[in-house]
Amino acid sequence: MEGSRPGRLNIVNIFLILIILAMGVMLFAESALIMAQSDLSLPFKKLSPISNKVAVIYVEGTMVTDNVPEGFGYASSNNIIKSLRAAQEDKSVKAIVLRINSPGGTPVAAQEVYSQIEKTREVKPVVVSMGDLATSAAYYISSPCDKIFANPDTFTGSIGVIWVFENRSAYYNKEGIDYYVAKTGTYKDVGADWRGLNESEKQYVYNIINASNHHFISAVSEGRNIPVQVVEMLADGRVYTGDEAIALGLVDEIGSMYDAIDAAAKMGNITGTPDITYMNEPSLYSLLFGEQSQGTALGYDNKFSDPAKPGGFYYSPYGRLYMI
């Protein structure tokens, strides 16, 4: 029995090597395909010369401003804006559909995309198709669009801001870990996990998220043409199903992505069947190595507890229902 262990280990090692080689071949094949089909300077497929097109832009995962690859549980506002601008400037594209599957993201990412949508709408219609989840910051960027489609059980809404602080001081004390903190200002280490927040710091934090929440409510009010007082009543952080959101005026119609495409084509004065251009469709690489919808625990969960990260999230914890 002892003599058989090296043999078993060799089999395991060979199996692991074969898996790594297979992944390498698949990645190489996709890279070659991308180089053959698209301009690598753009985060999307090159648009064909056919006119009367509807461009579909995917917003998948937690929205951040960082330049992150598609997938990995994140959607970069920079990439979304580049896709919007490309579709806006392409004369063959008559309308745009945003296909959204996202639990939310950072306020700045939402504000940047919202601003670009407002500019794009001046040129051509922008329609939203909500998938499983379009909550918080994902609803923020939906609100200025010309029309919003959702499915009956889509989760949307969750209007509000969350900023989570973790206090590990008891653990550090138990392990005998001691910190000496040299800082130049009273609030310089707010959010560090080696201590909790005092009452003054808690008020400071609430002032920040309340200001951010005011921006959120104002944006939804303007985008959906709903009185601020009504949005404030809806902005208690809860999610709404697609059916509920229609009754509340947060969504326009129940329908699939292709219903949204048909509506966008009509709004863009396209006659007949439109040509559909999927500008940043999920790739093989991102499907292999990154979550495409709700993100991962390694992703946005860590952003909550990292004191080096900017605070405040337009984010719905209900998205965790889909993390398996």
C-alpha contacts under 8 A as a table, 3 or more apart, distances in Angstrom:
res1	aa1	res2	aa2	distance
1	M	4	S	5.37
1	M	5	R	7.17
2	E	5	R	5.81
3	G	6	P	6.80
3	G	7	G	7.86
4	S	7	G	5.29
4	S	8	R	6.41
5	R	8	R	5.11
5	R	9	L	6.15
6	P	9	L	4.99
6	P	10	N	6.06
7	G	10	N	5.11
7	G	11	I	6.36
8	R	11	I	5.16
8	R	12	V	6.33
9	L	12	V	5.08
9	L	13	N	6.10
10	N	13	N	5.03
10	N	14	I	6.08
11	I	14	I	5.15
11	I	15	F	6.14
12	V	15	F	5.07
12	V	16	L	6.24
13	N	16	L	5.16
13	N	17	I	6.19
14	I	17	I	5.08
14	I	18	L	6.19
15	F	18	L	5.15
15	F	19	I	6.37
16	L	19	I	5.11
16	L	20	I	6.30
17	I	20	I	5.12
17	I	21	L	6.11
18	L	21	L	5.06
18	L	22	A	6.07
19	I	22	A	5.11
19	I	23	M	6.27
20	I	23	M	5.18
20	I	24	G	6.18
21	L	24	G	4.99
21	L	25	V	6.21
22	A	25	V	5.17
22	A	26	M	6.27
23	M	26	M	5.10
23	M	27	L	6.14
24	G	27	L	5.16
24	G	28	F	6.07
25	V	28	F	5.09
25	V	29	A	6.07
26	M	29	A	5.09
26	M	30	E	6.25
27	L	30	E	5.17
27	L	31	S	6.11
27	L	285	Y	6.51
28	F	31	S	5.08
28	F	32	A	6.20
29	A	32	A	5.19
29	A	33	L	6.23
30	E	33	L	4.90
30	E	34	I	6.09
30	E	284	L	7.12
30	E	285	Y	7.46
31	S	34	I	5.11
31	S	35	M	6.17
32	A	35	M	5.14
32	A	36	A	6.16
33	L	36	A	5.08
33	L	37	Q	6.11
34	I	37	Q	5.17
34	I	38	S	5.63
34	I	40	L	7.58
35	M	38	S	5.72
35	M	39	D	6.90
35	M	40	L	6.62
37	Q	45	K	7.29
37	Q	46	K	7.59
38	S	42	L	7.78
38	S	44	F	7.55
38	S	45	K	5.42
38	S	46	K	5.54
39	D	42	L	5.80
39	D	45	K	7.47
39	D	46	K	6.78
40	L	43	P	7.24
42	L	45	K	7.50
43	P	79	N	6.34
43	P	82	K	7.53
43	P	83	S	7.32
43	P	280	N	6.84
44	F	83	S	6.81
44	F	279	M	4.95
44	F	280	N	4.71
44	F	281	E	7.92
45	K	278	Y	7.56
45	K	279	M	5.30
45	K	280	N	6.63
46	K	279	M	7.74
47	L	90	D	7.98
47	L	277	T	7.13
47	L	279	M	7.86
49	P	92	S	6.90
50	I	53	K	7.06
50	I	92	S	6.44
50	I	275	D	7.53
51	S	91	K	7.61
51	S	92	S	4.10
51	S	93	V	6.58
51	S	94	K	7.99
51	S	275	D	7.78
52	N	92	S	5.75
52	N	93	V	6.05
52	N	94	K	5.82
52	N	270	I	5.76
52	N	274	P	5.91
52	N	275	D	6.47
53	K	92	S	6.00
53	K	93	V	4.60
53	K	94	K	5.74
53	K	95	A	7.06
53	K	265	A	7.81
53	K	270	I	7.95
53	K	274	P	5.47
53	K	275	D	4.63
53	K	276	I	5.69
53	K	277	T	6.79
54	V	93	V	5.71
54	V	94	K	6.04
54	V	95	A	4.99
54	V	96	I	5.52
54	V	97	V	7.12
54	V	261	I	6.88
54	V	264	A	7.20
54	V	265	A	6.39
54	V	274	P	6.41
54	V	275	D	6.25
54	V	276	I	5.03
54	V	277	T	6.19
55	A	87	A	6.56
55	A	93	V	6.40
55	A	95	A	6.47
55	A	96	I	4.80
55	A	97	V	6.17
55	A	276	I	5.98
55	A	277	T	4.75
55	A	278	Y	6.05
55	A	279	M	6.52
56	V	96	I	5.95
56	V	97	V	4.77
56	V	98	L	5.92
56	V	99	R	6.76
56	V	276	I	7.12
56	V	277	T	6.02
56	V	278	Y	4.83
56	V	279	M	5.95
56	V	280	N	7.85
57	I	80	I	7.47
57	I	83	S	6.90
57	I	84	L	7.61
57	I	96	I	7.44
57	I	97	V	6.22
57	I	98	L	4.94
57	I	99	R	6.05
57	I	278	Y	6.47
57	I	279	M	5.59
57	I	280	N	5.95
57	I	281	E	7.46
58	Y	80	I	7.95
58	Y	98	L	5.90
58	Y	99	R	4.81
58	Y	100	I	6.08
58	Y	279	M	7.76
58	Y	280	N	6.12
58	Y	281	E	6.45
58	Y	282	P	7.91
59	V	75	A	6.03
59	V	80	I	7.20
59	V	98	L	6.91
59	V	99	R	6.05
59	V	100	I	4.75
59	V	101	N	6.16
59	V	102	S	6.83
60	E	71	G	7.26
60	E	73	G	7.27
60	E	74	Y	6.72
60	E	75	A	5.64
60	E	100	I	6.12
60	E	101	N	4.94
60	E	102	S	5.47
60	E	292	Q	5.55
60	E	293	S	5.14
60	E	294	Q	7.45
61	G	71	G	7.30
61	G	72	F	7.95
61	G	73	G	4.65
61	G	74	Y	4.47
61	G	75	A	5.33
61	G	101	N	6.40
61	G	102	S	4.63
61	G	103	P	6.78
61	G	104	G	7.67
61	G	291	E	7.57
61	G	292	Q	5.94
61	G	293	S	4.82
61	G	294	Q	5.08
61	G	295	G	5.21
62	T	73	G	6.10
62	T	74	Y	4.57
62	T	75	A	5.69
62	T	102	S	5.76
62	T	103	P	6.08
62	T	104	G	5.42
62	T	105	G	4.88
62	T	294	Q	6.90
62	T	295	G	6.22
62	T	300	Y	6.98
63	M	74	Y	5.73
63	M	75	A	4.60
63	M	76	S	5.77
63	M	77	S	6.44
63	M	102	S	7.58
63	M	104	G	6.12
63	M	105	G	4.27
63	M	106	T	6.31
63	M	109	A	6.08
63	M	110	A	7.27
63	M	137	A	7.63
63	M	138	A	7.92
64	V	74	Y	6.84
64	V	75	A	6.28
64	V	76	S	5.24
64	V	77	S	6.04
64	V	105	G	5.95
64	V	106	T	5.75
64	V	108	V	7.80
64	V	109	A	5.23
65	T	76	S	5.45
65	T	77	S	5.08
65	T	78	N	6.25
65	T	106	T	7.84
65	T	108	V	7.14
65	T	109	A	5.09
66	D	76	S	5.93
66	D	77	S	7.51
66	D	78	N	7.41
67	N	76	S	5.96
67	N	78	N	6.67
67	N	79	N	7.55
68	V	74	Y	7.12
68	V	75	A	7.42
68	V	76	S	6.00
69	P	72	F	7.25
69	P	74	Y	7.89
69	P	76	S	7.80
70	E	74	Y	6.81
70	E	75	A	6.38
70	E	76	S	7.54
70	E	282	P	7.31
70	E	286	S	6.36
71	G	74	Y	5.85
71	G	75	A	7.15
71	G	282	P	7.25
71	G	286	S	4.65
71	G	287	L	7.06
71	G	289	F	7.59
71	G	290	G	4.70
71	G	291	E	5.78
71	G	292	Q	5.15
72	F	286	S	6.55
72	F	289	F	6.58
72	F	290	G	3.48
72	F	291	E	5.13
72	F	292	Q	6.79
72	F	295	G	6.90
72	F	296	T	7.80
72	F	299	G	7.74
73	G	290	G	5.94
73	G	291	E	4.74
73	G	292	Q	5.61
73	G	293	S	6.52
73	G	294	Q	6.39
73	G	295	G	3.55
73	G	296	T	5.94
73	G	299	G	6.50
74	Y	292	Q	7.78
74	Y	295	G	6.49
74	Y	299	G	7.81
75	A	79	N	7.68
75	A	80	I	7.57
76	S	79	N	5.29
76	S	80	I	6.35
76	S	109	A	7.69
77	S	80	I	5.01
77	S	81	I	6.02
77	S	109	A	5.35
77	S	110	A	7.49
77	S	112	E	6.84
77	S	113	V	6.10
78	N	81	I	5.24
78	N	82	K	6.20
79	N	82	K	5.05
79	N	83	S	6.23
80	I	83	S	5.20
80	I	84	L	6.21
80	I	113	V	7.10
81	I	84	L	4.97
81	I	85	R	6.05
81	I	112	E	7.92
81	I	113	V	6.15
81	I	116	Q	6.45
82	K	85	R	5.17
82	K	86	A	6.10
83	S	86	A	5.11
83	S	87	A	6.19
83	S	279	M	7.00
83	S	280	N	7.72
84	L	87	A	5.23
84	L	88	Q	5.98
84	L	116	Q	7.43
84	L	117	I	7.48
84	L	120	T	7.07
85	R	88	Q	4.89
85	R	89	E	6.07
85	R	116	Q	7.88
85	R	120	T	7.20
86	A	89	E	5.27
86	A	90	D	6.12
87	A	90	D	5.22
87	A	93	V	6.14
87	A	96	I	7.23
88	Q	91	K	7.61
88	Q	93	V	7.31
88	Q	120	T	5.90
88	Q	123	V	6.75
88	Q	124	K	6.97
90	D	93	V	5.64
91	K	94	K	7.15
93	V	96	I	7.55
94	K	124	K	6.29
94	K	125	P	7.65
94	K	265	A	7.18
94	K	268	G	5.02
94	K	269	N	7.56
94	K	270	I	7.28
95	A	124	K	5.61
95	A	125	P	5.13
95	A	126	V	6.18
95	A	127	V	7.94
95	A	264	A	5.60
95	A	265	A	6.19
95	A	267	M	7.34
95	A	268	G	5.28
96	I	124	K	7.51
96	I	125	P	6.28
96	I	126	V	4.79
96	I	127	V	6.21
96	I	264	A	6.69
97	V	126	V	5.78
97	V	127	V	4.75
97	V	128	V	5.56
97	V	129	S	6.79
97	V	260	A	6.95
97	V	261	I	6.37
97	V	264	A	6.89
98	L	126	V	7.27
98	L	127	V	6.21
98	L	128	V	4.76
98	L	129	S	6.00
99	R	128	V	6.13
99	R	129	S	4.82
99	R	130	M	6.04
99	R	131	G	7.08
99	R	257	M	7.03
100	I	128	V	7.23
100	I	129	S	6.20
100	I	130	M	5.01
100	I	131	G	5.93
100	I	133	L	7.38
100	I	134	A	6.06
100	I	138	A	7.18
101	N	130	M	6.49
101	N	131	G	5.29
101	N	132	D	6.03
101	N	133	L	5.04
101	N	134	A	5.58
101	N	138	A	7.92
101	N	293	S	5.40
101	N	294	Q	7.02
102	S	133	L	5.53
102	S	134	A	5.11
102	S	135	T	6.63
102	S	138	A	5.86
102	S	293	S	6.04
102	S	294	Q	5.70
103	P	133	L	6.07
103	P	134	A	5.88
103	P	135	T	5.05
103	P	136	S	6.61
103	P	137	A	7.40
103	P	138	A	6.53
103	P	294	Q	5.98
103	P	315	Y	5.72
103	P	316	S	5.52
103	P	317	P	7.76
103	P	318	Y	7.96
103	P	319	G	5.54
104	G	134	A	7.17
104	G	135	T	5.64
104	G	136	S	4.94
104	G	137	A	4.12
104	G	138	A	4.83
104	G	139	Y	7.63
104	G	313	F	7.54
104	G	314	Y	5.44
104	G	315	Y	4.37
104	G	316	S	6.50
105	G	109	A	6.94
105	G	110	A	7.14
105	G	136	S	7.62
105	G	137	A	5.47
105	G	138	A	7.43
105	G	313	F	5.69
105	G	314	Y	5.35
105	G	315	Y	5.60
106	T	109	A	5.38
106	T	110	A	6.46
106	T	137	A	7.04
106	T	312	G	6.69
106	T	313	F	4.81
106	T	314	Y	5.80
106	T	315	Y	7.76
107	P	110	A	5.20
107	P	111	Q	6.11
107	P	137	A	6.89
107	P	212	S	7.36
107	P	312	G	7.07
107	P	313	F	6.18
107	P	314	Y	6.03
108	V	111	Q	4.96
108	V	112	E	6.08
109	A	112	E	5.29
109	A	113	V	6.37
110	A	113	V	5.33
110	A	114	Y	5.96
110	A	137	A	5.55
110	A	138	A	7.38
110	A	140	Y	6.44
110	A	141	I	5.91
111	Q	114	Y	5.04
111	Q	115	S	6.11
111	Q	141	I	7.62
112	E	115	S	5.28
112	E	116	Q	6.45
113	V	116	Q	5.14
113	V	117	I	6.17
113	V	141	I	6.35
114	Y	117	I	5.15
114	Y	118	E	6.38
114	Y	140	Y	7.30
114	Y	141	I	4.95
114	Y	142	S	7.93
114	Y	144	P	6.91
115	S	118	E	5.25
115	S	119	K	6.59
116	Q	119	K	5.09
116	Q	120	T	6.11
117	I	120	T	4.97
117	I	121	R	5.99
117	I	126	V	7.47
117	I	141	I	7.80
117	I	144	P	7.05
117	I	145	C	7.01
118	E	121	R	5.28
118	E	122	E	6.80
118	E	144	P	6.63
118	E	145	C	7.71
119	K	122	E	5.50
119	K	123	V	7.39
120	T	123	V	5.45
120	T	124	K	6.31
120	T	125	P	7.66
120	T	126	V	7.54
121	R	124	K	5.13
121	R	125	P	5.26
121	R	126	V	6.02
121	R	145	C	7.40
121	R	146	D	7.61
122	E	125	P	7.77
124	K	268	G	6.87
125	P	145	C	7.78
125	P	146	D	6.22
125	P	264	A	6.73
125	P	267	M	6.55
125	P	268	G	6.47
126	V	145	C	5.45
126	V	146	D	5.60
126	V	147	K	7.29
126	V	264	A	7.10
127	V	145	C	5.77
127	V	146	D	5.60
127	V	147	K	4.96
127	V	148	I	5.97
127	V	149	F	7.73
127	V	260	A	6.57
127	V	261	I	7.86
127	V	263	A	7.90
127	V	264	A	6.05
128	V	142	S	6.28
128	V	145	C	6.75
128	V	147	K	6.27
128	V	148	I	4.68
128	V	149	F	5.87
128	V	260	A	6.92
129	S	148	I	6.27
129	S	149	F	4.86
129	S	150	A	6.00
129	S	255	G	7.97
129	S	256	S	6.88
129	S	257	M	5.25
129	S	260	A	5.90
130	M	133	L	6.71
130	M	134	A	5.91
130	M	148	I	7.60
130	M	149	F	6.09
130	M	150	A	4.78
130	M	151	N	6.99
130	M	154	T	6.91
130	M	257	M	7.59
131	G	134	A	6.97
131	G	150	A	6.79
131	G	151	N	6.94
131	G	154	T	6.21
131	G	257	M	7.96
132	D	151	N	7.92
132	D	153	D	7.55
132	D	154	T	4.93
132	D	155	F	6.28
133	L	154	T	5.73
133	L	155	F	4.79
133	L	156	T	6.07
133	L	294	Q	7.75
133	L	319	G	7.26
134	A	137	A	7.99
134	A	138	A	4.93
134	A	139	Y	5.62
134	A	154	T	7.48
134	A	155	F	6.17
134	A	156	T	4.81
134	A	157	G	7.39
135	T	138	A	5.08
135	T	139	Y	5.08
135	T	155	F	6.53
135	T	156	T	4.30
135	T	157	G	5.05
135	T	158	S	5.46
135	T	159	I	7.47
135	T	239	V	7.11
135	T	315	Y	6.88
135	T	316	S	6.06
136	S	139	Y	5.12
136	S	140	Y	6.15
136	S	156	T	7.29
136	S	157	G	5.88
136	S	158	S	4.88
136	S	159	I	5.06
136	S	160	G	6.59
136	S	161	V	7.99
136	S	314	Y	4.91
136	S	315	Y	5.09
136	S	316	S	6.01
137	A	140	Y	4.62
137	A	141	I	6.38
137	A	159	I	7.95
137	A	313	F	7.96
137	A	314	Y	4.78
137	A	315	Y	6.34
138	A	141	I	5.47
138	A	142	S	6.37
139	Y	142	S	4.84
139	Y	143	S	6.16
139	Y	156	T	6.52
139	Y	157	G	6.08
139	Y	159	I	7.72
140	Y	143	S	5.54
140	Y	144	P	7.96
140	Y	159	I	7.96
140	Y	216	F	6.86
140	Y	219	A	7.14
140	Y	220	V	6.38
141	I	144	P	6.62
141	I	145	C	7.75
142	S	145	C	5.66
142	S	148	I	6.98
143	S	148	I	7.89
143	S	219	A	7.61
143	S	220	V	5.56
143	S	223	G	4.87
143	S	224	R	5.59
143	S	250	L	7.72
144	P	219	A	7.93
144	P	220	V	7.40
144	P	222	E	7.48
144	P	223	G	3.91
144	P	224	R	6.35
145	C	148	I	6.96
145	C	223	G	7.22
147	K	251	V	7.76
147	K	252	D	6.18
148	I	251	V	5.28
148	I	252	D	5.23
148	I	253	E	6.55
148	I	260	A	7.93
149	F	251	V	6.40
149	F	252	D	6.08
149	F	253	E	4.94
149	F	254	I	5.52
149	F	255	G	5.62
149	F	256	S	7.15
149	F	257	M	7.74
149	F	259	D	7.96
149	F	260	A	6.22
150	A	154	T	6.06
150	A	242	G	5.41
150	A	251	V	6.94
150	A	253	E	6.54
150	A	254	I	5.09
150	A	255	G	5.76
150	A	256	S	6.94
151	N	154	T	5.10
151	N	242	G	5.53
151	N	243	D	7.70
151	N	254	I	5.31
151	N	255	G	5.59
151	N	256	S	6.44
152	P	241	T	6.39
152	P	242	G	4.53
152	P	243	D	5.06
152	P	254	I	6.33
153	D	241	T	5.05
153	D	242	G	5.44
153	D	243	D	7.07
154	T	240	Y	7.95
154	T	241	T	5.27
154	T	242	G	5.03
155	F	239	V	5.98
155	F	240	Y	5.70
155	F	241	T	4.90
155	F	242	G	6.54
156	T	239	V	5.48
156	T	240	Y	5.33
156	T	241	T	6.24
156	T	242	G	6.92
156	T	245	A	7.37
157	G	237	G	7.54
157	G	238	R	6.80
157	G	239	V	4.91
157	G	240	Y	5.58
157	G	245	A	7.47
157	G	250	L	7.62
158	S	235	A	6.93
158	S	236	D	7.24
158	S	237	G	4.26
158	S	238	R	4.70
158	S	239	V	4.56
158	S	240	Y	7.38
158	S	315	Y	7.44
158	S	316	S	5.89
159	I	216	F	7.41
159	I	217	I	7.56
159	I	234	L	7.34
159	I	235	A	4.71
159	I	236	D	6.63
159	I	237	G	5.08
159	I	238	R	7.22
159	I	239	V	7.98
159	I	314	Y	7.37
160	G	213	N	5.75
160	G	216	F	7.25
160	G	235	A	5.93
160	G	236	D	6.63
160	G	237	G	5.14
160	G	314	Y	6.05
160	G	315	Y	7.61
161	V	209	I	6.14
161	V	210	N	7.87
161	V	212	S	7.10
161	V	213	N	5.85
161	V	237	G	7.84
161	V	312	G	6.12
161	V	313	F	5.32
161	V	314	Y	4.80
161	V	315	Y	6.76
162	I	209	I	7.26
162	I	312	G	5.51
162	I	313	F	5.13
162	I	314	Y	6.53
162	I	315	Y	6.79
163	W	209	I	7.48
163	W	304	F	6.74
163	W	311	G	5.83
163	W	312	G	4.55
163	W	313	F	6.10
164	V	304	F	5.38
164	V	305	S	6.54
165	F	191	G	5.67
165	F	192	A	7.89
165	F	193	D	7.33
165	F	196	G	7.96
165	F	304	F	6.97
165	F	305	S	5.88
166	E	191	G	7.33
166	E	192	A	7.72
166	E	193	D	5.37
166	E	196	G	7.47
166	E	305	S	5.75
167	N	170	A	7.82
167	N	192	A	7.75
167	N	193	D	4.73
167	N	194	W	6.18
167	N	195	R	5.49
167	N	196	G	5.12
168	R	171	Y	5.34
168	R	172	Y	6.28
168	R	193	D	5.38
168	R	194	W	5.54
168	R	195	R	6.74
169	S	172	Y	5.05
169	S	173	N	6.06
169	S	193	D	6.88
169	S	194	W	4.76
169	S	195	R	5.23
169	S	196	G	7.49
170	A	173	N	5.16
170	A	174	K	6.16
171	Y	174	K	5.08
171	Y	175	E	6.23
172	Y	175	E	5.11
172	Y	176	G	6.05
172	Y	177	I	4.91
172	Y	178	D	7.07
172	Y	194	W	7.22
173	N	176	G	5.00
173	N	177	I	5.84
173	N	178	D	7.10
174	K	177	I	7.66
179	Y	194	W	7.52
183	K	186	T	7.55
183	K	188	K	6.29
183	K	189	D	7.45
184	T	188	K	6.92
185	G	188	K	5.22
186	T	189	D	7.69
187	Y	190	V	5.32
187	Y	201	E	7.32
189	D	192	A	5.52
190	V	197	L	6.97
190	V	201	E	7.13
190	V	307	P	7.79
191	G	196	G	7.67
191	G	197	L	7.38
191	G	305	S	7.97
191	G	307	P	5.22
192	A	195	R	6.46
192	A	196	G	7.88
192	A	306	D	7.85
192	A	307	P	5.33
193	D	196	G	7.04
193	D	305	S	7.65
193	D	307	P	7.43
197	L	200	S	7.96
197	L	201	E	5.68
197	L	202	K	6.07
198	N	201	E	5.32
198	N	202	K	6.24
199	E	202	K	5.05
199	E	203	Q	6.35
200	S	203	Q	5.27
200	S	204	Y	6.28
201	E	204	Y	4.85
201	E	205	V	6.15
202	K	205	V	5.11
202	K	206	Y	6.21
203	Q	206	Y	5.07
203	Q	207	N	6.17
204	Y	207	N	5.20
204	Y	208	I	6.58
205	V	208	I	5.21
205	V	209	I	6.45
206	Y	209	I	5.22
206	Y	210	N	5.85
207	N	210	N	5.21
207	N	211	A	6.21
208	I	211	A	5.30
208	I	212	S	6.32
209	I	212	S	4.88
209	I	213	N	5.92
209	I	312	G	6.31
210	N	213	N	4.92
210	N	214	H	6.16
211	A	214	H	5.08
211	A	215	H	6.56
212	S	215	H	5.17
212	S	216	F	6.41
212	S	312	G	7.82
213	N	216	F	4.91
213	N	217	I	6.19
214	H	217	I	5.18
214	H	218	S	6.08
215	H	218	S	5.18
215	H	219	A	6.09
216	F	219	A	5.20
216	F	220	V	6.33
217	I	220	V	5.25
217	I	221	S	6.06
217	I	228	V	6.79
217	I	231	V	6.20
217	I	232	E	6.63
217	I	235	A	7.42
218	S	221	S	5.03
218	S	222	E	6.13
218	S	228	V	6.54
219	A	222	E	5.21
219	A	223	G	5.90
220	V	223	G	5.01
220	V	224	R	5.78
220	V	225	N	7.74
220	V	226	I	7.52
220	V	231	V	7.29
221	S	224	R	5.54
221	S	225	N	5.39
221	S	226	I	4.72
221	S	227	P	5.80
221	S	228	V	5.42
221	S	231	V	6.39
222	E	225	N	5.08
222	E	226	I	6.87
223	G	226	I	7.94
224	R	249	G	7.88
224	R	250	L	7.16
226	I	230	V	6.69
226	I	231	V	6.78
226	I	249	G	7.91
227	P	230	V	5.37
227	P	231	V	6.56
228	V	231	V	5.14
228	V	232	E	6.12
229	Q	232	E	5.10
229	Q	233	M	6.50
230	V	233	M	5.24
230	V	234	L	6.55
231	V	234	L	5.03
231	V	235	A	5.98
232	E	235	A	4.99
232	E	236	D	7.65
233	M	236	D	6.96
234	L	237	G	7.92
235	A	238	R	7.42
237	G	316	S	7.58
239	V	316	S	7.73
239	V	318	Y	7.59
240	Y	243	D	7.89
240	Y	244	E	5.65
240	Y	245	A	5.70
241	T	244	E	5.15
241	T	245	A	6.02
242	G	245	A	5.02
242	G	246	I	6.33
242	G	251	V	7.14
242	G	254	I	7.03
243	D	246	I	5.41
243	D	247	A	6.69
243	D	254	I	7.43
244	E	247	A	5.23
244	E	248	L	6.33
245	A	248	L	5.03
245	A	249	G	6.13
245	A	250	L	4.97
245	A	251	V	5.35
246	I	249	G	5.13
246	I	250	L	5.83
246	I	251	V	4.65
246	I	252	D	5.79
246	I	253	E	6.76
246	I	254	I	7.97
247	A	250	L	7.75
248	L	251	V	7.72
249	G	252	D	6.91
255	G	258	Y	7.81
255	G	259	D	5.46
255	G	260	A	6.86
256	S	259	D	5.11
256	S	260	A	6.44
257	M	260	A	5.01
257	M	261	I	6.23
258	Y	261	I	4.77
258	Y	262	D	6.11
259	D	262	D	5.12
259	D	263	A	6.23
260	A	263	A	5.08
260	A	264	A	6.07
261	I	264	A	5.03
261	I	265	A	6.08
262	D	265	A	5.09
262	D	266	K	6.29
262	D	274	P	7.95
263	A	266	K	5.13
263	A	267	M	6.20
264	A	267	M	5.01
264	A	268	G	6.05
265	A	268	G	4.98
265	A	269	N	6.27
265	A	270	I	5.14
265	A	271	T	7.77
265	A	274	P	6.50
266	K	269	N	5.05
266	K	270	I	5.67
266	K	271	T	7.40
267	M	270	I	7.62
270	I	273	T	7.78
270	I	274	P	6.62
271	T	274	P	7.48
278	Y	281	E	5.59
282	P	286	S	6.52
282	P	287	L	6.90
282	P	292	Q	7.39
283	S	286	S	5.34
283	S	287	L	6.17
284	L	287	L	5.06
284	L	288	L	6.11
285	Y	288	L	5.18
285	Y	289	F	6.12
285	Y	290	G	7.78
286	S	289	F	5.15
286	S	290	G	4.78
286	S	291	E	7.20
286	S	292	Q	7.22
287	L	290	G	5.69
287	L	291	E	6.70
287	L	292	Q	6.80
291	E	294	Q	7.06
291	E	295	G	5.47
291	E	296	T	6.61
292	Q	295	G	6.71
294	Q	319	G	6.26
294	Q	320	R	7.65
294	Q	322	Y	7.00
294	Q	323	M	7.19
295	G	299	G	6.25
295	G	300	Y	6.93
295	G	323	M	7.87
296	T	299	G	5.01
296	T	300	Y	6.77
296	T	301	D	7.59
296	T	323	M	6.92
297	A	300	Y	6.34
297	A	301	D	5.14
297	A	302	N	7.14
297	A	323	M	7.84
298	L	301	D	6.21
298	L	302	N	6.00
299	G	302	N	5.92
299	G	303	K	6.95
300	Y	303	K	5.03
300	Y	304	F	6.78
301	D	304	F	5.52
301	D	305	S	7.27
302	N	305	S	5.50
302	N	306	D	6.17
303	K	306	D	5.39
303	K	309	K	6.30
304	F	309	K	7.87
304	F	311	G	7.56
306	D	309	K	5.60
307	P	310	P	7.64
316	S	319	G	5.82
317	P	320	R	5.75
318	Y	321	L	5.71
319	G	322	Y	5.88
319	G	323	M	7.37
320	R	323	M	5.03
321	L	324	I	7.90
